[in-house]
Amino acid sequence: MISLLKKIQDVLMRWWRDFTLQTRLLAGATLVVSLLMSGLTFWAVNSIQQDARFNDTRFGRDLGLLLSANVAPLVYAGDTEELARFSYSFYQSTSSVRYMLYADDEGSIYFGIPYSDASVQSSLTLRRRMQLPDDYARNANLPFVRQHVTPAGEVTDVFVPIKYDGNYLGVLALGINPNPTVVASSNLTRDVTVAVFVSIWAMVILGAVFNALTITQPIKELLTGVKNIAAGNFQQRIDLPLGGELGELIYSFNDMAERLERYEEQNIEELTAEKAKLETLVSTFADGAILLDTNMHVVLVNPAARRIFGWEGRDLADATVLQHFPNAVRVQLTRPLFMASAGESEGMEFRIVLTEPTSRTIRVLLNTVLDPTRENVKGIAITVQDVTREVALNEAKSQFISNVSHELRTPLFNIKSFIETLHEYGDDLSTEERQEFLETTNHETDRLTRLVNDVLDLSRLESNRRYQFGEVEVAQPIEQTLRTYQLNARDKKVSLHHEIAASLPPVQGNYDLLLQVLGNLIGNSLKFTEAGGKVMIRAYQLPTHQHHDSLDEFIRIEVADTGIGIAVEDQEAIFDRFFRVENRVHTLEGTGLGLSIVKNIVEKHSSQVHLISEVGVGTTFWFDLPVYQAETSPMVMVATPDESETMDDVSAELLSTQSSSDN
């Protein structure tokens, strides 16, 4: 029941909300007027009824007194027959009397009309008694009047005492019918008032429903449609079969919505194409690019940024970018990002060391993206540059300078010391001592020359110069290298051997650079191979399936020795600058740049140098060279362009495109 009332209440409230203010005021005014008129009408009817009751009371009192005076002698004499005859005659002569009852002084009814004495006696096993007020006997001189309602209508009861010669004989009770004319008039007035009230409200309700169906509902539909259009839902249409001005208004609205939808589709296609172009452009950046809105949610992120922060396959739209950044980046960028979003700064730069997903150093550039008036912040552009290699190169450069300074200081100090000794004490030295000092000075000068030459070679190799690559017969640089180091090997009592496969095709390379590679490798092998050892150089063609990098044909060149070998912990750093095994064994001298030069030259030939070594057994270096192809370009330029991209213009356009697409 409660739920039903609740539903009815909701329906009425929703129905009431659909009305316009004018309709509500009209309904309120109608309600007040109808209630006022109905109240006045019911007050008038009630006044008429009160007057009618008063008249009935006065009429009944007078009639009772008159009848009591006429029947008192008969009651005193006990002439019941004459009393009955008189009463019947009086009862039949008027329609105003509903009933007549006679009761003795004890209240027992002994005669009544339309009841007979027999019916009174037989209606109940006990005699009926008339219930009167307790003090009625003391006030028996006055009639007692009251009204009560019966199924046949309201009746005025009049109780008149019967006295004769001062003796109280009993009570005469009369039932007086109300005036039929007054009753009919009152009922008619009440019925007409109710009918008018119901008719007025029926007309008001029908008018409200008609207003809601014909005017309010279409206007409400139009209002909803306008709100949807304002929100960007251009598919909104209104389908109401109405004519006239309201129908023309609905038709014009639908036509406007259709035009806006076509324009939006065309505009979205253009914006989507422009956005796709810009996203493609940003995705090609070598640096990481992240574009944020003013709430610091990711609008765009390119693959480079995903790779740097380990965001591959992650959905970044569910939270702010700060929740996705690694902890080190979050600590550094939280405050600057809030400052940038508030427009308190336009550009900031940070250098952060990351430990995950991999150890690297990054440079982060923050730039606010402003609107054309440069007053409002539209977003934040973040450029992320992986400067790990740059940091490593700077450290290597510092280390290189330190090592070069150290390596140059030692021979220069030795040369200066011996020359000063010869200059100051030359006359006191013997010929053998002077010869020894001059040999040492010459040796240190050669060492200094080798160091300078190696540094120049390495610097030249790492510069952006061009090298001529062409057809090279592998046997030629191998044989020239063997001839160069034959005497050195004989002095150290180390045997030099070579195994060059027959009919080897030429390789793609630079003759002088390959000669330098072989010279460094053979020189290292002779340096670390003891007397009686052997150094072997091999060249042979690899089967195609043994080379995983390409399906082209390759020639492998190996330089093996039976020297002291290289420890496992040294094999990782053997190609670093100024790293020397003699730093561990303290037996031989060298610049520590030979293998760095070898590695650099081999990489210029698009290959890599490998080694396998065991301490006390020997070491083998090898690398692969591609077979010469006639269509291969003979000129190769090694360049490292400086890529410095700015995201400001691109970010502004992307944010503008994103905003337009969202709208």
Phi, psi and omega in degrees: 000316180296320179295322178296315178298322178296317178298317179298318179298318179297318179298316180295319179294318178295321178296318180293323179293335180288342182284148174281168180298321179297318180294321179295318178296319178296317179295320179296317179296319179298318179298315181296314182295316181294320177294320179296313180294319179295321178297315178298320181295315180292327176295319178295316179297319180295322177296318179297318180294322177297317177297320180296320178295318179299316179296319178296322180295313180295320178296316181295322179296315181295317181295321180294318178297318180296314181292323179296321179295327182282328185264352182302315179298321183292321179292320180296321181281345180077020181276088185289324182294314180293326177297318180293319181296316181294320182293317178297319181298317180291320181297320183282342183277352181219149177260000183279342183265123178276317180207164175222128180228139178243130178231146179285185184292344177267357178094004180278129182281126180242350177201143178204149176237128012274022177259142175267167180296325180293318180293326178293320181289324187267351182291330179222156178291335176254154178288142179286143179239150179265121181276117180239161176300154184297324183265017183294324182297324180288334180250037185291348179286343185250140174289151177248125185237139176206163176241146173213160185257133177240166176304335181269359180127180181284141182230138175264117180267127179238120178250115184244127177290142177258115179233147177214122182054038176082002180262134177277114187257342183150203186227140172252120179253126179241140172254114185258124175287146176290163180295117184296329181291317180294318179298313180297319180295318180295315180298319180296317180297316180296316180296319180295320179297314178298318180297319179295317179300313180296320181295318180299313182288330175295320178293320179297314181296315179298321178295321179294317179297316179298318178297319181294321184283324187262333185236306185296315182297313176299320179295321177297318177298318178297319179297316177298318179297319179296319178298318179295320177298317179297329179278356177101005179268088183276005176271004181292131176224152178243123183241086177231127182282075180240152177246190177073201183295322179295321176296319177296322178297316179295319179298317179295322178297314180297320178296318177298315180298321180294318178295317179296323180294316178297318179296320180296316179301316179294317181294319181295321178299316179294315180296320180296319179296316179295318179296320179297320178298313182294320178296322177295319179297315181293325181293341180272355179296138175288331177273159176287139180229126179230132179241126182244153170272185184290343176268008178065030170266146185287123174266320183208141174215132183269166183302327181296318178293320177299320181292320182294318184264002179069039182261014182300129177075009182259139176274118185262003186273353186275351182203176178289161183294335180297329180284345179260340181294149169300159187301319181298321179289319180300318180297320184283326192256353184301304181294314178301323180294318178295323177295319180294318180294332178274358179077019182274350177207151182252332181206133178217154181228139181222149173240122188232139176260121179261144175250348179217149000290339173224161180283121181199164177246131182235152172248125184249126178247123177255129177223130177280141178259117184256161176285174183303331179279353181057036178245328183246140179277125178262338181174188181227130176256128180242123175253127182242119180247128177277105183255023180301314180294321179297317178297316179297321179294321178296318177296319179295323178296316178297317179295321180298313180297318179297317180293318179298318179299317180294315182293325178287326183296321185296306180294324179296320178296317180296316180299314182295321182297312182292322180293318177297322179296315179296323183290321185271324186240024184300323182288336181274348183269150176282169180297321180294320180293318178297321179296320179294319179296320180293322177296318178297318178297318178297320179296315179293326177294318176299318179298317178297322179295317179298318180298313179297317179298318179295318178298317179296318178299313181296320178296319179295321181293326182273359177276169182269050180266165181265146177233143180272115177251133180204204183280124181229128173278120187300325185297328185295305179296330179294312181295322179294320179295318180297321179295323182294319185261009182295316181292320179298320180293322180293321179296324180273359180060044176243133182272135177256132179227159175214148177227105180246120181298148181287149174058042176286134177287156178293158180249165176270113183186186178245123187299312184295320180293320178294324178297321178292322178298310182295322179297317179294318181292316179294320179298318177296318181297317178294324182295322186254015176249127182283168180302140183089355180279183185219142175238129185235136173239129183235153175214125180205162183269135179275143169297150185300320185288348181274351180252118187275343185282331186201165175269001179287170179270146183225151174250128179260135177241126181239142173234112184240149178218171177248039184279201186287343180081172182235129179296154182300319182292343179267344186292333180289327187254008187295335182265002178286156181294138175063012174275127183226137177296329182294344174297333178270319186263342176056049181238324187236162179252157177180168181276338183077013181249351186300309182289332174296320177295319178300312181300316182296317181294317181297321178294329176293338175269018179058041179219184179222148178262137182237163177213155170220131188210154175216131183298129180084353181249310180148181184222144176230125173253143175209157176206159184246140177238137180289146177292140184296132175246138185298327184276358181291137180292131182282348184249128178234130178243126179264118183223149177232085184295148178268106183268113177228102183255144172251141184257000189301306182295316181296318182296317180298318180292321179295316179296320177297318178296317180298315180298318179295321180294321180294324180285000000 
